């Protein structure tokens, strides 16, 4: 087989492989988030403004 025919055949194979590949996936599917090991430093003391409106009160329960 000549070099030209061989390269044409390989090109056709590559084009067929591209057609068989599934749709592109999202970045999170390709690179799932890694679990981060965090050290527990205990609850942080935060000064609270008594006159400030409550935010995310449902999360505090």
C-alpha positions, 0 to 999 in steps of 0.5 A: 500500500502506498503512503498516500493510500495509507494516509487516506485510509487512516484519515477516513478511520479517524473521521469515522471515529469522530462520528461515533463519539458521543455528544460533548459533556459538561466540564463537571462530568469531565472533571468532577469536583474533588472532595476537599479535606478540611480541618474543623476549627470549631464554631467561629464567634461572630458579633451579631448586630441585634438590629440587623434583619435575620438572614437565612433564618431557615438554615439556622434551625 
